[in-house]
């Protein structure tokens, strides 16, 4: 499974309904499972982003479709990053010629 980090900011709608954010996170995790994606972690943060999530998905297309579906709900705007584990990065580096 590929790993992804989603950096999220509340929209105007999302902040107006911020008291529901924990409930919405549970709904996102359930929607992720239905889409073949696993939300492995969620943290509410201070600073440039309101929420940081970690997901696992079988491929970029699955994650992209899921991210678009969440975005359509209108509570957050996301920036999704493909993340690589230590072992994955080692395999990538081993492909670099001298």
NORNOR-V426898 format. One record per run of one state. SS is the DSSP state (H for helix, E for strand, L for the rest). FROM is the first residue (numbers start at 1). TO is the last residue. Records with the same first field share a line. If there is no record, write none. Layout:
SS: FROM-TO, FROM-TO
This chain:
L: 1-1, 11-11, 17-17, 36-36, 45-50, 58-59, 73-75, 84-85, 94-98
E: 2-10, 37-44, 51-57, 76-83
H: 12-16, 18-35, 60-72, 86-93
